[in-house]
Amino acid sequence: MKRLETLAKEQIKNLEEKLTELERMNDVFVEREFRIKELKDRVKELEGDK
């Protein structure tokens, strides 16, 4: 039973680490998408100034 508990705790720790990494990656991608939108909006502004 102790071995099973240890395995479960290890698995939970691994899943928490993976979740943290996924959250970090999501933040990076979301930030990138916002930046792309800002750049597209700026290009439209500049094109309108012609």
C-alpha distance matrix in Angstrom:
0.0 3.8 5.4 5.1 6.3 8.7 9.9 10.6 12.5 14.3 15.4 16.6 18.5 20.1 21.1 22.6 24.5 25.8 26.8 28.7 30.5 31.4 32.8 34.8 36.2 37.1 39.0 40.9 41.8 42.8 44.9 46.5 47.4 49.0 51.0 52.2 53.4 55.2 56.9 57.9 59.4 61.3 62.7 63.9 65.6 67.2 68.4 69.9 71.9 73.9
3.8 0.0 3.8 5.4 5.1 6.2 8.7 9.9 10.6 12.4 14.2 15.3 16.6 18.4 20.0 21.1 22.7 24.4 25.6 27.0 28.9 30.2 31.4 33.2 34.8 35.9 37.5 39.3 40.6 41.7 43.5 45.2 46.4 47.9 49.6 51.0 52.4 54.0 55.6 56.9 58.3 60.0 61.5 62.9 64.4 66.0 67.3 68.9 70.8 72.8
5.4 3.8 0.0 3.8 5.4 5.0 6.2 8.6 9.9 10.5 12.3 14.2 15.3 16.5 18.3 19.9 21.2 22.6 24.2 25.8 27.2 28.5 30.2 31.8 33.0 34.4 36.2 37.8 38.9 40.3 42.2 43.5 44.8 46.5 48.2 49.4 50.9 52.6 54.0 55.3 56.9 58.6 59.8 61.4 63.0 64.4 65.7 67.4 69.3 71.2
5.1 5.4 3.8 0.0 3.8 5.4 5.1 6.1 8.6 9.9 10.5 12.2 14.2 15.3 16.4 18.2 20.0 21.0 22.3 24.3 25.8 26.7 28.3 30.3 31.4 32.4 34.5 36.2 37.1 38.3 40.4 41.8 42.8 44.5 46.4 47.5 48.8 50.7 52.2 53.2 54.9 56.7 57.9 59.3 61.0 62.6 63.7 65.3 67.4 69.2
6.3 5.1 5.4 3.8 0.0 3.8 5.5 5.1 6.2 8.6 9.8 10.5 12.3 14.3 15.3 16.4 18.4 20.0 20.8 22.5 24.5 25.5 26.7 28.7 30.2 31.1 32.9 34.8 36.0 36.9 38.9 40.6 41.6 43.1 45.0 46.3 47.5 49.2 50.9 52.1 53.5 55.3 56.8 58.1 59.6 61.3 62.6 64.1 66.0 68.0
8.7 6.2 5.0 5.4 3.8 0.0 3.8 5.4 5.1 6.2 8.6 9.9 10.6 12.4 14.2 15.3 16.6 18.5 19.9 21.2 22.8 24.3 25.7 27.2 28.8 30.1 31.7 33.4 34.7 36.0 37.7 39.2 40.6 42.1 43.7 45.1 46.6 48.2 49.7 51.1 52.6 54.2 55.6 57.2 58.7 60.1 61.5 63.2 64.9 66.9
9.9 8.7 6.2 5.1 5.5 3.8 0.0 3.8 5.5 5.1 6.1 8.6 9.8 10.5 12.2 14.1 15.3 16.5 18.2 19.9 21.2 22.4 24.2 25.8 26.9 28.3 30.3 31.7 32.8 34.2 36.1 37.4 38.6 40.5 42.1 43.2 44.8 46.5 47.9 49.1 50.8 52.5 53.7 55.2 56.9 58.3 59.5 61.3 63.2 65.0
10.6 9.9 8.6 6.1 5.1 5.4 3.8 0.0 3.8 5.4 5.1 6.1 8.6 9.8 10.5 12.2 14.2 15.3 16.2 18.3 20.0 20.8 22.2 24.3 25.6 26.5 28.4 30.3 31.2 32.3 34.4 35.9 36.9 38.5 40.4 41.6 42.9 44.7 46.3 47.4 48.9 50.7 52.0 53.4 55.0 56.6 57.8 59.4 61.4 63.3
12.5 10.6 9.9 8.6 6.2 5.1 5.5 3.8 0.0 3.8 5.4 5.1 6.1 8.6 9.8 10.5 12.3 14.2 15.1 16.5 18.5 19.8 20.9 22.6 24.4 25.4 27.0 28.8 30.2 31.2 32.9 34.7 35.9 37.3 39.1 40.6 41.9 43.4 45.1 46.4 47.8 49.4 51.0 52.4 53.9 55.4 56.8 58.4 60.2 62.3
14.3 12.4 10.5 9.9 8.6 6.2 5.1 5.4 3.8 0.0 3.8 5.5 5.1 6.2 8.6 9.9 10.6 12.4 14.2 15.4 16.7 18.4 20.0 21.3 22.7 24.2 25.9 27.3 28.7 30.2 31.8 33.2 34.7 36.3 37.8 39.1 40.8 42.3 43.7 45.1 46.8 48.2 49.6 51.2 52.8 54.1 55.5 57.2 59.0 60.9
15.4 14.2 12.3 10.5 9.8 8.6 6.1 5.1 5.4 3.8 0.0 3.8 5.4 5.1 6.1 8.5 9.8 10.5 12.1 14.2 15.4 16.3 18.2 19.9 21.0 22.2 24.3 25.8 26.7 28.1 30.1 31.4 32.6 34.4 36.1 37.2 38.7 40.5 41.9 43.0 44.7 46.4 47.6 49.1 50.8 52.3 53.4 55.2 57.1 58.9
16.6 15.3 14.2 12.2 10.5 9.9 8.6 6.1 5.1 5.5 3.8 0.0 3.8 5.4 5.1 6.1 8.6 9.8 10.3 12.2 14.2 15.1 16.2 18.3 19.8 20.6 22.4 24.3 25.5 26.4 28.4 30.1 31.1 32.6 34.5 35.8 37.1 38.7 40.4 41.6 43.0 44.8 46.2 47.6 49.2 50.8 52.1 53.6 55.5 57.5
18.5 16.6 15.3 14.2 12.3 10.6 9.8 8.6 6.1 5.1 5.4 3.8 0.0 3.8 5.5 5.1 6.2 8.7 9.8 10.6 12.5 14.3 15.3 16.7 18.5 19.9 21.2 22.9 24.5 25.6 27.2 28.8 30.3 31.7 33.2 34.8 36.3 37.7 39.2 40.8 42.2 43.7 45.2 46.8 48.2 49.6 51.1 52.8 54.4 56.5
20.1 18.4 16.5 15.3 14.3 12.4 10.5 9.8 8.6 6.2 5.1 5.4 3.8 0.0 3.8 5.5 5.1 6.2 8.6 9.9 10.7 12.3 14.2 15.4 16.6 18.3 20.1 21.3 22.6 24.2 25.9 27.1 28.6 30.4 31.8 33.0 34.7 36.3 37.6 39.0 40.7 42.2 43.5 45.2 46.8 48.0 49.3 51.2 52.9 54.8
21.1 20.0 18.3 16.4 15.3 14.2 12.2 10.5 9.8 8.6 6.1 5.1 5.5 3.8 0.0 3.8 5.4 5.0 6.0 8.5 9.8 10.3 12.1 14.1 15.1 16.1 18.2 19.9 20.8 22.0 24.1 25.5 26.5 28.3 30.0 31.2 32.6 34.4 35.9 37.0 38.6 40.3 41.6 43.1 44.8 46.2 47.4 49.1 51.0 52.9
22.6 21.1 19.9 18.2 16.4 15.3 14.1 12.2 10.5 9.9 8.5 6.1 5.1 5.5 3.8 0.0 3.8 5.4 5.0 6.2 8.7 9.8 10.4 12.3 14.2 15.1 16.5 18.5 19.9 20.8 22.5 24.3 25.6 26.9 28.6 30.2 31.5 32.9 34.6 36.0 37.4 39.0 40.6 42.1 43.4 45.0 46.4 48.0 49.7 51.8
24.5 22.7 21.2 20.0 18.4 16.6 15.3 14.2 12.3 10.6 9.8 8.6 6.2 5.1 5.4 3.8 0.0 3.8 5.4 5.1 6.3 8.7 9.9 10.7 12.4 14.2 15.5 16.8 18.6 20.0 21.3 22.8 24.5 26.0 27.3 28.8 30.6 31.9 33.2 34.9 36.4 37.7 39.2 41.0 42.4 43.6 45.2 46.9 48.5 50.5
25.8 24.4 22.6 21.0 20.0 18.5 16.5 15.3 14.2 12.4 10.5 9.8 8.7 6.2 5.0 5.4 3.8 0.0 3.8 5.4 5.1 6.1 8.6 9.8 10.5 12.1 14.2 15.3 16.4 18.1 19.9 21.0 22.4 24.3 25.7 26.8 28.6 30.2 31.5 32.8 34.6 36.1 37.3 38.9 40.6 41.9 43.1 45.0 46.8 48.6
26.8 25.6 24.2 22.3 20.8 19.9 18.2 16.2 15.1 14.2 12.1 10.3 9.8 8.6 6.0 5.0 5.4 3.8 0.0 3.8 5.4 5.0 6.1 8.6 9.8 10.3 12.3 14.2 15.2 16.1 18.2 19.8 20.8 22.3 24.2 25.5 26.8 28.5 30.1 31.3 32.8 34.5 35.9 37.3 38.9 40.5 41.7 43.3 45.2 47.2
28.7 27.0 25.8 24.3 22.5 21.2 19.9 18.3 16.5 15.4 14.2 12.2 10.6 9.9 8.5 6.2 5.1 5.4 3.8 0.0 3.8 5.5 5.1 6.2 8.7 9.8 10.7 12.5 14.4 15.3 16.6 18.5 20.1 21.2 22.7 24.5 25.9 27.1 28.8 30.4 31.8 33.1 34.8 36.4 37.7 39.1 40.7 42.3 43.9 46.0
30.5 28.9 27.2 25.8 24.5 22.8 21.2 20.0 18.5 16.7 15.4 14.2 12.5 10.7 9.8 8.7 6.3 5.1 5.4 3.8 0.0 3.8 5.4 5.0 6.2 8.5 9.9 10.7 12.4 14.2 15.4 16.6 18.4 20.1 21.2 22.6 24.5 25.9 27.0 28.7 30.4 31.6 33.0 34.8 36.3 37.5 38.9 40.8 42.4 44.3
31.4 30.2 28.5 26.7 25.5 24.3 22.4 20.8 19.8 18.4 16.3 15.1 14.3 12.3 10.3 9.8 8.7 6.1 5.0 5.5 3.8 0.0 3.8 5.4 5.1 6.0 8.6 9.8 10.5 12.0 14.1 15.1 16.3 18.2 19.8 20.9 22.5 24.2 25.6 26.8 28.5 30.1 31.3 32.9 34.6 36.0 37.2 38.9 40.8 42.6
32.8 31.4 30.2 28.3 26.7 25.7 24.2 22.2 20.9 20.0 18.2 16.2 15.3 14.2 12.1 10.4 9.9 8.6 6.1 5.1 5.4 3.8 0.0 3.8 5.5 5.0 6.2 8.7 9.9 10.4 12.2 14.1 15.2 16.4 18.3 19.9 21.1 22.5 24.3 25.7 27.0 28.6 30.2 31.6 33.0 34.6 36.1 37.6 39.3 41.5
34.8 33.2 31.8 30.3 28.7 27.2 25.8 24.3 22.6 21.3 19.9 18.3 16.7 15.4 14.1 12.3 10.7 9.8 8.6 6.2 5.0 5.4 3.8 0.0 3.8 5.4 5.2 6.4 8.8 10.0 10.7 12.4 14.4 15.5 16.6 18.5 20.2 21.3 22.7 24.5 26.0 27.1 28.7 30.6 31.8 33.1 34.7 36.4 37.9 40.0
36.2 34.8 33.0 31.4 30.2 28.8 26.9 25.6 24.4 22.7 21.0 19.8 18.5 16.6 15.1 14.2 12.4 10.5 9.8 8.7 6.2 5.1 5.5 3.8 0.0 3.8 5.4 5.0 6.2 8.6 9.9 10.5 12.4 14.3 15.3 16.5 18.5 20.0 21.0 22.5 24.4 25.7 26.9 28.7 30.3 31.5 32.8 34.7 36.4 38.2
37.1 35.9 34.4 32.4 31.1 30.1 28.3 26.5 25.4 24.2 22.2 20.6 19.9 18.3 16.1 15.1 14.2 12.1 10.3 9.8 8.5 6.0 5.0 5.4 3.8 0.0 3.8 5.4 5.1 6.0 8.4 9.7 10.5 12.3 14.1 15.2 16.5 18.3 19.9 21.0 22.5 24.3 25.6 27.0 28.7 30.2 31.4 33.0 34.9 36.9
39.0 37.5 36.2 34.5 32.9 31.7 30.3 28.4 27.0 25.9 24.3 22.4 21.2 20.1 18.2 16.5 15.5 14.2 12.3 10.7 9.9 8.6 6.2 5.2 5.4 3.8 0.0 3.8 5.5 5.2 6.0 8.5 9.9 10.6 12.2 14.2 15.4 16.5 18.3 20.0 21.1 22.5 24.3 25.9 27.0 28.6 30.2 31.7 33.3 35.5
40.9 39.3 37.8 36.2 34.8 33.4 31.7 30.3 28.8 27.3 25.8 24.3 22.9 21.3 19.9 18.5 16.8 15.3 14.2 12.5 10.7 9.8 8.7 6.4 5.0 5.4 3.8 0.0 3.8 5.6 5.2 6.1 8.7 10.0 10.6 12.3 14.4 15.4 16.5 18.4 20.0 21.0 22.5 24.5 25.8 26.9 28.5 30.3 31.8 33.7
41.8 40.6 38.9 37.1 36.0 34.7 32.8 31.2 30.2 28.7 26.7 25.5 24.5 22.6 20.8 19.9 18.6 16.4 15.2 14.4 12.4 10.5 9.9 8.8 6.2 5.1 5.5 3.8 0.0 3.8 5.4 4.9 6.2 8.7 9.8 10.4 12.4 14.2 15.2 16.4 18.3 19.8 20.9 22.6 24.3 25.6 26.7 28.6 30.4 32.2
42.8 41.7 40.3 38.3 36.9 36.0 34.2 32.3 31.2 30.2 28.1 26.4 25.6 24.2 22.0 20.8 20.0 18.1 16.1 15.3 14.2 12.0 10.4 10.0 8.6 6.0 5.2 5.6 3.8 0.0 3.8 5.4 5.1 6.3 8.6 9.9 10.7 12.4 14.3 15.4 16.6 18.5 20.0 21.3 22.8 24.5 25.8 27.2 29.1 31.2
44.9 43.5 42.2 40.4 38.9 37.7 36.1 34.4 32.9 31.8 30.1 28.4 27.2 25.9 24.1 22.5 21.3 19.9 18.2 16.6 15.4 14.1 12.2 10.7 9.9 8.4 6.0 5.2 5.4 3.8 0.0 3.8 5.5 5.2 6.2 8.7 10.0 10.6 12.4 14.3 15.4 16.5 18.4 20.1 21.1 22.6 24.3 25.9 27.3 29.6
46.5 45.2 43.5 41.8 40.6 39.2 37.4 35.9 34.7 33.2 31.4 30.1 28.8 27.1 25.5 24.3 22.8 21.0 19.8 18.5 16.6 15.1 14.1 12.4 10.5 9.7 8.5 6.1 4.9 5.4 3.8 0.0 3.8 5.4 5.1 6.2 8.6 9.8 10.5 12.3 14.2 15.2 16.4 18.4 19.9 20.9 22.4 24.3 25.9 27.7
47.4 46.4 44.8 42.8 41.6 40.6 38.6 36.9 35.9 34.7 32.6 31.1 30.3 28.6 26.5 25.6 24.5 22.4 20.8 20.1 18.4 16.3 15.2 14.4 12.4 10.5 9.9 8.7 6.2 5.1 5.5 3.8 0.0 3.8 5.4 5.1 6.2 8.6 9.9 10.5 12.3 14.2 15.3 16.6 18.4 19.9 21.0 22.6 24.6 26.5
49.0 47.9 46.5 44.5 43.1 42.1 40.5 38.5 37.3 36.3 34.4 32.6 31.7 30.4 28.3 26.9 26.0 24.3 22.3 21.2 20.1 18.2 16.4 15.5 14.3 12.3 10.6 10.0 8.7 6.3 5.2 5.4 3.8 0.0 3.8 5.5 5.1 6.2 8.7 9.9 10.6 12.3 14.3 15.4 16.6 18.4 20.0 21.2 23.0 25.3
51.0 49.6 48.2 46.4 45.0 43.7 42.1 40.4 39.1 37.8 36.1 34.5 33.2 31.8 30.0 28.6 27.3 25.7 24.2 22.7 21.2 19.8 18.3 16.6 15.3 14.1 12.2 10.6 9.8 8.6 6.2 5.1 5.4 3.8 0.0 3.8 5.4 5.0 6.2 8.6 9.8 10.5 12.3 14.3 15.2 16.4 18.3 19.9 21.3 23.4
52.2 51.0 49.4 47.5 46.3 45.1 43.2 41.6 40.6 39.1 37.2 35.8 34.8 33.0 31.2 30.2 28.8 26.8 25.5 24.5 22.6 20.9 19.9 18.5 16.5 15.2 14.2 12.3 10.4 9.9 8.7 6.2 5.1 5.5 3.8 0.0 3.8 5.4 5.1 6.1 8.6 9.8 10.5 12.4 14.2 15.2 16.3 18.3 20.1 21.8
53.4 52.4 50.9 48.8 47.5 46.6 44.8 42.9 41.9 40.8 38.7 37.1 36.3 34.7 32.6 31.5 30.6 28.6 26.8 25.9 24.5 22.5 21.1 20.2 18.5 16.5 15.4 14.4 12.4 10.7 10.0 8.6 6.2 5.1 5.4 3.8 0.0 3.8 5.4 5.1 6.1 8.5 9.8 10.6 12.3 14.2 15.2 16.5 18.7 20.7
55.2 54.0 52.6 50.7 49.2 48.2 46.5 44.7 43.4 42.3 40.5 38.7 37.7 36.3 34.4 32.9 31.9 30.2 28.5 27.1 25.9 24.2 22.5 21.3 20.0 18.3 16.5 15.4 14.2 12.4 10.6 9.8 8.6 6.2 5.0 5.4 3.8 0.0 3.8 5.5 5.1 6.2 8.7 9.9 10.5 12.3 14.2 15.4 16.8 19.3
56.9 55.6 54.0 52.2 50.9 49.7 47.9 46.3 45.1 43.7 41.9 40.4 39.2 37.6 35.9 34.6 33.2 31.5 30.1 28.8 27.0 25.6 24.3 22.7 21.0 19.9 18.3 16.5 15.2 14.3 12.4 10.5 9.9 8.7 6.2 5.1 5.4 3.8 0.0 3.8 5.4 5.0 6.1 8.6 9.7 10.4 12.2 14.1 15.4 17.3
57.9 56.9 55.3 53.2 52.1 51.1 49.1 47.4 46.4 45.1 43.0 41.6 40.8 39.0 37.0 36.0 34.9 32.8 31.3 30.4 28.7 26.8 25.7 24.5 22.5 21.0 20.0 18.4 16.4 15.4 14.3 12.3 10.5 9.9 8.6 6.1 5.1 5.5 3.8 0.0 3.8 5.4 5.1 6.3 8.7 9.9 10.5 12.3 14.5 16.0
59.4 58.3 56.9 54.9 53.5 52.6 50.8 48.9 47.8 46.8 44.7 43.0 42.2 40.7 38.6 37.4 36.4 34.6 32.8 31.8 30.4 28.5 27.0 26.0 24.4 22.5 21.1 20.0 18.3 16.6 15.4 14.2 12.3 10.6 9.8 8.6 6.1 5.1 5.4 3.8 0.0 3.8 5.5 5.1 6.3 8.8 9.9 10.6 12.7 15.1
61.3 60.0 58.6 56.7 55.3 54.2 52.5 50.7 49.4 48.2 46.4 44.8 43.7 42.2 40.3 39.0 37.7 36.1 34.5 33.1 31.6 30.1 28.6 27.1 25.7 24.3 22.5 21.0 19.8 18.5 16.5 15.2 14.2 12.3 10.5 9.8 8.5 6.2 5.0 5.4 3.8 0.0 3.8 5.4 5.0 6.2 8.5 9.8 10.8 13.2
62.7 61.5 59.8 57.9 56.8 55.6 53.7 52.0 51.0 49.6 47.6 46.2 45.2 43.5 41.6 40.6 39.2 37.3 35.9 34.8 33.0 31.3 30.2 28.7 26.9 25.6 24.3 22.5 20.9 20.0 18.4 16.4 15.3 14.3 12.3 10.5 9.8 8.7 6.1 5.1 5.5 3.8 0.0 3.8 5.4 5.1 6.0 8.5 9.9 11.3
63.9 62.9 61.4 59.3 58.1 57.2 55.2 53.4 52.4 51.2 49.1 47.6 46.8 45.2 43.1 42.1 41.0 38.9 37.3 36.4 34.8 32.9 31.6 30.6 28.7 27.0 25.9 24.5 22.6 21.3 20.1 18.4 16.6 15.4 14.3 12.4 10.6 9.9 8.6 6.3 5.1 5.4 3.8 0.0 3.8 5.5 5.1 6.1 8.8 10.4
65.6 64.4 63.0 61.0 59.6 58.7 56.9 55.0 53.9 52.8 50.8 49.2 48.2 46.8 44.8 43.4 42.4 40.6 38.9 37.7 36.3 34.6 33.0 31.8 30.3 28.7 27.0 25.8 24.3 22.8 21.1 19.9 18.4 16.6 15.2 14.2 12.3 10.5 9.7 8.7 6.3 5.0 5.4 3.8 0.0 3.8 5.5 5.1 6.5 9.4
67.2 66.0 64.4 62.6 61.3 60.1 58.3 56.6 55.4 54.1 52.3 50.8 49.6 48.0 46.2 45.0 43.6 41.9 40.5 39.1 37.5 36.0 34.6 33.1 31.5 30.2 28.6 26.9 25.6 24.5 22.6 20.9 19.9 18.4 16.4 15.2 14.2 12.3 10.4 9.9 8.8 6.2 5.1 5.5 3.8 0.0 3.8 5.3 5.2 7.1
68.4 67.3 65.7 63.7 62.6 61.5 59.5 57.8 56.8 55.5 53.4 52.1 51.1 49.3 47.4 46.4 45.2 43.1 41.7 40.7 38.9 37.2 36.1 34.7 32.8 31.4 30.2 28.5 26.7 25.8 24.3 22.4 21.0 20.0 18.3 16.3 15.2 14.2 12.2 10.5 9.9 8.5 6.0 5.1 5.5 3.8 0.0 3.8 5.4 5.7
69.9 68.9 67.4 65.3 64.1 63.2 61.3 59.4 58.4 57.2 55.2 53.6 52.8 51.2 49.1 48.0 46.9 45.0 43.3 42.3 40.8 38.9 37.6 36.4 34.7 33.0 31.7 30.3 28.6 27.2 25.9 24.3 22.6 21.2 19.9 18.3 16.5 15.4 14.1 12.3 10.6 9.8 8.5 6.1 5.1 5.3 3.8 0.0 3.8 5.5
71.9 70.8 69.3 67.4 66.0 64.9 63.2 61.4 60.2 59.0 57.1 55.5 54.4 52.9 51.0 49.7 48.5 46.8 45.2 43.9 42.4 40.8 39.3 37.9 36.4 34.9 33.3 31.8 30.4 29.1 27.3 25.9 24.6 23.0 21.3 20.1 18.7 16.8 15.4 14.5 12.7 10.8 9.9 8.8 6.5 5.2 5.4 3.8 0.0 3.8
73.9 72.8 71.2 69.2 68.0 66.9 65.0 63.3 62.3 60.9 58.9 57.5 56.5 54.8 52.9 51.8 50.5 48.6 47.2 46.0 44.3 42.6 41.5 40.0 38.2 36.9 35.5 33.7 32.2 31.2 29.6 27.7 26.5 25.3 23.4 21.8 20.7 19.3 17.3 16.0 15.1 13.2 11.3 10.4 9.4 7.1 5.7 5.5 3.8 0.0
